[in-house]
Amino acid sequence: MAGAAAAPAIGASAGRRSEMVNVALGIILGVISLLPSSCATPADKSATAPAGASAHSSLACSLSDAPLAEHQVRLLAVAFETATAIPVEPHIKDRSRAQERVVATCLLLDQPARAANYIERMENWRRGTGWADLAFYLARNGQADQARSWLERAADEAEMAADWRRDRIRVKIARVYALLGDAEPAGQFSQNLEFWESGKVAGAQAALDDDERFAQTLADLDGMIEATSFDPRLNALRSCAELFDRYYENPPRRAQLAQRVEQGMAPLPLFVQIELLCRLAEASLNHEDPPAALERVAAVRERIDSAEWPMRYLIPLTAQVAELRYRAGDVETARAEVAAARQLYAEHAEEMVDIYRARALHPLAEACQAMGDREAALAVYALALEAGVANPNSRPRAEDLSATCCSMALHGFKPDSELWARIERIGEGLGDPW
């Protein structure tokens, strides 16, 4: 097990002490700002509020978060403030990706107001994708007018972005408009996109289609699936998997969509095939069809066993399969797979590059939590925290700590006092070198 994060050297400079105080203060203010009031504004933003902040506040006040356990609120706050502690220069890309992960976790936990406050504090083009993701959440939850208001903010960000970043925002905007049934703006934002973005809007469009339009959507997806380029094919297959879930209770459509996924994925890498099959298994579980889910799990296991995998892939893949299997009712096999994955990590952790260890452990801890084995989940999360401090640089440490807190929050894991203390010590130890 890796040692504790190094404490600040005695006699550290005033600048270093100030930096640590600011990080700690940021975490405290983050907790305060993220209490249930949907109109909360982070106290540390007042002096440097970005343009449009008042409009944001007005929109944010109309959002409402679902009740959330205190420890989950605290974990989300630590996750975001840790990500935000990463310096903009030269690590803006890593910083924003880590912040985006927290936003995604908030939306999965039905925390749109919390997500909005986080998105506002992002400082690159991912703020635009954040607004679009928030709008998608609202559209899926019957808040069409709210969704359209946030799409306007996403569109403003797209105007300021360049090349593929602009297209990434625009395709997310188009997807929301398609979901809302707003065909004209959906078409406008879908125009002139790079070819690798094609197919991402089809799933949302087809969810509203009648029989005739559904047939046309399938024909369009077929054209993308038959494309020689990787990205259009993958996007189309993901749309088919999304529609498979949407139309699960319609057996003919479900069969059409499953056939397209299973045949269309054949030329793609095993990793992608596994992702798509897991999506189908998840859909079966969503619709209380464990036998169908187990069939897909067996197909995934077959693909895993057919190849040699680096441990950073094999461990999380095994954990993911185990959790699906457990949810489908094959409890004994699932527990055996989790035990095997834990043994793999114990035997091969030192062979893995340090920056990959914590991420490999998150799905394993989540599987333990899903199976109701809190003691095992606690042990694996503790391993993940230690794995995250193996690297001497603070940037990967911050990324891993933030990701670990997101995993705990999303899966309802409550750290004990010792684990909380370790989380705090790791956060306090962040600083140069980044």
C-alpha positions in Angstrom: 0.0 0.0 0.0 1.3 3.4 -1.0 2.4 5.7 1.8 0.6 8.8 3.0 0.7 11.9 1.0 3.7 14.0 1.9 3.0 16.7 4.4 4.1 20.3 3.7 7.8 20.8 4.6 8.5 22.7 7.8 9.3 26.3 6.9 7.3 26.3 3.7 7.0 29.7 2.1 4.2 32.1 2.8 3.0 31.6 -0.7 2.7 27.8 -0.2 0.9 28.3 3.1 -1.5 30.7 1.4 -2.1 28.3 -1.4 -3.1 25.5 1.0 -5.3 27.9 3.0 -7.1 28.9 -0.2 -7.7 25.2 -1.2 -9.1 24.4 2.2 -11.2 27.6 2.2 -12.5 26.7 -1.2 -13.6 23.3 0.0 -15.5 24.8 3.0 -17.1 27.4 0.8 -18.1 24.8 -1.7 -19.9 22.8 1.0 -21.8 25.9 2.1 -22.6 26.9 -1.5 -24.0 23.5 -2.3 -26.5 23.2 0.6 -30.0 22.4 -0.7 -31.1 26.0 -1.5 -31.3 26.0 -5.3 -30.5 29.8 -5.3 -27.2 29.4 -3.5 -24.3 31.3 -5.0 -20.8 30.3 -4.2 -19.3 32.9 -1.9 -15.9 32.8 -3.5 -17.3 34.0 -6.9 -18.6 37.4 -5.9 -15.4 39.3 -6.8 -14.9 37.6 -10.2 -18.4 36.8 -11.4 -18.3 36.0 -15.1 -20.4 37.9 -17.7 -24.0 36.7 -17.5 -23.7 35.7 -13.9 -27.0 37.5 -13.0 -28.8 35.6 -15.7 -27.3 32.4 -14.4 -28.5 33.2 -10.9 -32.0 33.8 -12.2 -32.1 30.6 -14.1 -30.5 28.6 -11.3 -33.1 29.8 -8.8 -35.7 28.0 -10.8 -33.9 24.7 -10.5 -34.7 22.3 -7.7 -32.4 19.5 -6.3 -33.6 16.2 -5.0 -32.9 15.4 -1.4 -29.4 14.1 -0.9 -27.6 12.6 2.1 -25.2 14.9 3.9 -22.2 12.7 3.1 -23.0 12.8 -0.6 -23.3 16.6 -0.6 -19.9 16.7 1.2 -18.3 14.2 -1.3 -19.5 16.2 -4.3 -18.2 19.4 -2.8 -14.8 17.8 -2.1 -14.8 16.3 -5.6 -15.4 19.7 -7.3 -13.2 21.8 -5.2 -10.4 19.3 -5.6 -10.8 19.4 -9.4 -10.9 23.2 -9.3 -7.7 23.3 -7.3 -5.8 22.1 -10.4 -4.2 25.2 -11.9 -5.7 26.6 -15.1 -2.2 27.0 -16.5 -1.0 24.6 -17.9 -3.7 22.0 -16.9 -7.0 23.6 -18.1 -7.9 20.4 -20.1 -7.4 18.1 -17.1 -9.1 20.5 -14.7 -12.2 20.9 -16.9 -12.5 17.2 -17.5 -12.4 16.5 -13.8 -15.0 19.2 -13.2 -17.1 17.8 -15.9 -17.1 14.4 -14.2 -18.5 16.0 -11.1 -21.2 17.7 -13.0 -22.2 14.4 -14.7 -22.4 12.8 -11.2 -24.7 15.6 -10.0 -27.1 15.1 -12.8 -27.2 11.4 -12.2 -28.1 12.2 -8.6 -30.8 14.6 -9.7 -29.0 17.7 -8.6 -29.5 20.2 -11.4 -29.1 23.3 -9.3 -25.8 22.0 -7.9 -24.7 21.1 -11.4 -25.5 24.6 -12.7 -23.4 26.2 -10.0 -20.5 23.9 -10.8 -20.8 24.5 -14.6 -20.7 28.3 -14.1 -17.2 27.9 -12.6 -15.7 26.0 -15.5 -13.4 28.0 -17.6 -13.2 26.5 -21.1 -15.5 25.2 -23.8 -16.7 22.3 -21.6 -18.9 24.9 -19.9 -21.0 24.8 -23.1 -21.3 21.0 -23.1 -22.2 21.3 -19.4 -25.1 23.7 -20.2 -26.3 21.3 -22.9 -26.1 18.3 -20.6 -28.1 20.2 -18.0 -30.7 21.0 -20.7 -30.8 17.4 -21.7 -31.5 16.4 -18.1 -34.3 18.9 -17.8 -35.8 17.9 -21.1 -35.9 14.2 -20.1 -37.6 15.2 -16.8 -40.4 17.2 -18.4 -39.0 20.7 -18.0 -39.0 21.8 -21.6 -39.1 25.6 -21.1 -36.2 25.3 -18.6 -34.3 23.2 -21.0 -34.6 25.7 -23.8 -33.4 28.5 -21.6 -30.2 26.6 -20.8 -29.7 25.7 -24.4 -29.4 29.5 -25.2 -26.4 29.6 -22.8 -24.9 26.5 -24.5 -25.4 28.2 -27.9 -23.6 31.3 -26.7 -20.6 29.1 -25.6 -20.6 27.3 -28.9 -20.2 30.6 -30.7 -17.0 31.3 -28.7 -15.6 27.8 -29.3 -13.6 26.6 -32.3 -13.5 23.6 -34.6 -14.4 20.3 -33.0 -15.1 21.9 -29.7 -17.8 24.0 -31.2 -19.2 20.9 -32.9 -19.2 18.9 -29.7 -21.4 21.6 -28.1 -23.7 21.9 -31.1 -24.4 18.2 -31.4 -25.4 18.1 -27.8 -27.7 21.1 -28.3 -29.2 19.4 -31.4 -29.9 16.3 -29.4 -31.9 18.2 -26.8 -33.9 20.0 -29.4 -34.6 16.7 -31.0 -35.8 15.3 -27.7 -38.0 18.3 -27.3 -39.5 17.8 -30.7 -38.1 21.1 -32.0 -37.2 19.9 -35.5 -36.1 23.2 -36.9 -33.4 24.2 -34.3 -32.4 20.5 -34.1 -31.7 20.6 -37.8 -29.9 23.9 -37.6 -27.5 22.8 -34.9 -26.9 19.5 -36.7 -25.7 21.2 -39.9 -22.1 21.1 -41.0 -20.8 19.0 -38.2 -17.6 17.0 -38.5 -18.3 13.5 -39.8 -17.4 11.8 -36.4 -20.3 13.6 -34.7 -22.9 12.0 -37.0 -25.3 9.6 -35.5 -25.4 11.2 -32.1 -28.8 13.0 -32.5 -30.7 10.1 -34.1 -31.5 8.4 -30.8 -33.2 11.4 -29.4 -35.1 12.1 -32.7 -36.4 8.5 -32.9 -37.7 8.5 -29.4 -40.5 10.8 -30.7 -41.1 9.2 -34.0 -44.2 7.6 -35.4 -43.9 4.3 -37.3 -43.1 5.9 -40.6 -40.4 8.2 -39.2 -39.0 5.5 -37.0 -38.4 3.4 -40.2 -36.6 6.3 -41.8 -34.5 6.8 -38.7 -33.5 3.1 -38.8 -32.6 3.5 -42.5 -30.4 6.5 -41.6 -28.7 4.6 -38.8 -28.2 1.6 -41.1 -26.3 3.9 -43.5 -24.0 5.1 -40.6 -23.5 1.5 -39.3 -22.4 0.5 -42.8 -19.9 3.4 -42.9 -16.2 2.5 -43.0 -15.4 5.2 -40.5 -15.2 4.2 -36.9 -17.0 7.2 -35.3 -20.2 7.3 -37.3 -20.6 3.6 -36.9 -20.1 3.7 -33.1 -22.4 6.7 -32.7 -25.1 5.0 -34.6 -24.7 1.8 -32.6 -24.9 3.7 -29.4 -28.1 5.4 -30.7 -29.5 1.9 -31.4 -28.7 0.8 -27.9 -30.4 3.9 -26.5 -33.5 3.1 -28.6 -33.3 -0.5 -27.5 -34.0 0.7 -24.0 -36.6 3.2 -25.1 -38.6 0.6 -27.1 -37.9 -2.4 -24.8 -41.6 -3.0 -24.3 -42.2 -3.1 -28.1 -40.8 -6.5 -29.0 -40.6 -6.0 -32.8 -38.7 -2.8 -32.5 -36.5 -4.2 -29.7 -35.6 -7.1 -31.9 -34.7 -4.8 -34.8 -32.5 -2.7 -32.7 -30.7 -5.6 -30.9 -30.0 -7.2 -34.3 -28.4 -3.9 -35.5 -26.2 -3.6 -32.5 -25.1 -7.2 -32.4 -24.3 -7.4 -36.1 -23.0 -3.9 -36.5 -20.5 -4.2 -33.7 -18.7 -7.2 -35.2 -15.9 -5.3 -36.9 -15.2 -3.0 -33.9 -12.7 -3.6 -31.1 -13.6 -5.9 -28.3 -13.7 -3.0 -25.9 -16.4 -1.4 -27.9 -18.4 -4.6 -28.3 -18.3 -5.1 -24.5 -19.5 -1.5 -23.9 -22.5 -2.0 -26.3 -23.4 -5.4 -24.8 -23.3 -4.0 -21.3 -25.7 -1.2 -22.5 -28.1 -3.9 -23.7 -27.8 -5.8 -20.5 -28.5 -2.6 -18.5 -31.6 -2.0 -20.6 -32.9 -5.5 -19.8 -32.4 -4.9 -16.1 -34.1 -1.6 -16.4 -37.1 -3.5 -17.7 -37.0 -6.3 -15.2 -35.8 -9.0 -17.7 -32.9 -10.8 -15.8 -32.7 -13.8 -18.2 -32.0 -11.5 -21.2 -29.5 -9.5 -19.1 -27.6 -12.7 -18.2 -27.5 -13.7 -21.9 -25.7 -10.4 -22.7 -23.5 -10.8 -19.6 -22.4 -14.2 -20.8 -21.5 -12.7 -24.2 -19.4 -10.1 -22.5 -17.6 -12.7 -20.3 -16.9 -14.7 -23.4 -15.2 -11.6 -25.0 -13.2 -10.8 -21.9 -11.9 -14.4 -21.8 -11.0 -14.4 -25.4 -8.2 -11.9 -25.1 -5.2 -10.9 -23.0 -6.0 -7.7 -21.1 -3.8 -5.3 -19.2 -4.7 -5.3 -15.6 -6.0 -1.7 -15.7 -8.7 -3.0 -18.1 -9.3 -6.5 -16.8 -10.0 -5.6 -13.2 -12.7 -2.9 -14.0 -14.2 -5.1 -16.7 -14.5 -8.0 -14.4 -16.1 -5.8 -11.7 -18.6 -4.4 -14.2 -19.7 -7.8 -15.4 -20.0 -9.0 -11.7 -22.3 -6.1 -10.8 -24.6 -6.8 -13.8 -24.6 -10.5 -13.0 -25.5 -9.8 -9.4 -28.3 -7.5 -10.4 -29.6 -10.2 -12.7 -29.7 -12.7 -9.8 -26.6 -14.8 -10.3 -25.3 -13.8 -6.9 -22.8 -16.6 -6.3 -20.9 -16.2 -9.6 -20.9 -12.4 -9.1 -19.3 -12.6 -5.7 -16.7 -15.1 -7.1 -15.8 -12.6 -9.9 -15.4 -9.8 -7.4 -13.1 -11.9 -5.3 -11.1 -12.8 -8.3 -10.8 -9.1 -9.3 -9.6 -8.2 -5.8 -7.0 -11.0 -6.0 -5.8 -9.8 -9.4 -5.2 -6.3 -8.0 -3.4 -7.6 -4.9 -1.1 -9.7 -7.1 -0.5 -7.2 -10.0 -0.9 -3.7 -8.6 2.8 -3.0 -8.8 2.8 -3.9 -12.5 0.3 -1.1 -13.3 1.3 2.5 -14.0 0.4 4.4 -10.9 -2.0 6.8 -12.6 -4.2 3.9 -13.7 -4.6 2.1 -10.3 -7.3 4.1 -8.6 -9.5 4.2 -11.7 -9.2 0.4 -12.0 -10.4 0.1 -8.4 -13.5 2.3 -8.6 -15.7 -0.2 -10.5 -14.6 -2.9 -8.1 -15.6 -0.8 -5.1 -18.9 0.1 -6.7 -19.6 -3.6 -7.4 -18.9 -4.4 -3.7 -21.3 -1.6 -2.7 -24.0 -2.8 -5.1 -23.8 -6.3 -3.5 -24.3 -4.8 0.0 -20.8 -5.7 1.1 -19.8 -2.4 2.8 -16.7 -3.9 4.5 -15.3 -4.9 1.1 -16.3 -1.6 -0.5 -14.6 0.3 2.4 -11.4 -1.8 1.9 -11.3 -1.2 -1.9 -12.0 2.6 -1.6 -9.2 2.8 0.9 -6.9 1.1 -1.6 -8.1 3.5 -4.3 -7.2 6.5 -2.1 -3.7 5.2 -1.5 -3.3 4.3 -5.1 -4.1 7.9 -6.0 -1.2 9.3 -4.0 1.4 7.1 -5.5 2.3 9.7 -8.1 4.4 12.6 -6.8 2.6 15.2 -8.9 -0.5 16.9 -7.5 -2.5 16.9 -10.8 -3.0 13.2 -11.0 -3.5 13.1 -7.3 -6.3 15.7 -7.5 -7.9 13.9 -10.5 -7.9 10.6 -8.6 -9.2 12.1 -5.4 -12.0 13.9 -7.2 -13.0 10.7 -9.2 -13.0 8.6 -6.0 -15.3 11.0 -4.2 -17.6 11.1 -7.3 -17.7 7.3 -7.2 -18.6 7.2 -3.5 -21.3 9.9 -3.9 -22.9 8.3 -6.9 -23.1 4.9 -5.3 -24.2 6.0 -1.9 -21.1 4.9 -0.1 -20.6 6.7 3.3 -16.9 6.9 4.3 -16.1 6.2 8.0 -14.2 8.7 10.1 -10.8 7.2 9.2 -11.5 7.4 5.5 -12.8 11.0 5.8 -9.6 11.9 7.6 -7.6 10.3 4.8 -9.6 12.2 2.1 -8.9 15.5 4.0 -5.2 14.8 4.4 -4.8 14.1 0.7 -6.6 17.3 -0.2 -4.5 19.3 2.2 -1.3 17.8 0.6 -2.1 19.1 -2.9 0.3 21.7 -4.2 3.5 22.1 -6.2 4.6 20.2 -8.2 1.4 19.9 -10.3 
